[in-house]
């Protein structure tokens, strides 16, 4: 696995009462494929993330909070 770049991606938060996202750090390993880091902000007692640290995810560009960002949309099994 070759890490191309570290970038901020967005992960949907579950059970928040409305749609909410958490920005987290992740490592690009292929085009639109990232491994979630998030170690600096992950707290399972505080938030429930749709995808967890160390998961391999596919991302898409989406419009959130006034800008285009990368959003994790599905887990990729190895």
Secondary structure, 3 states (H helix, E strand, C coil): CCCCEEEEEEEEEECCCCCEEEEEEEEEEECCEEEECCCCCCCCCCCEECCCCCCEEEEEEEEECCEEEEEEEEECCC
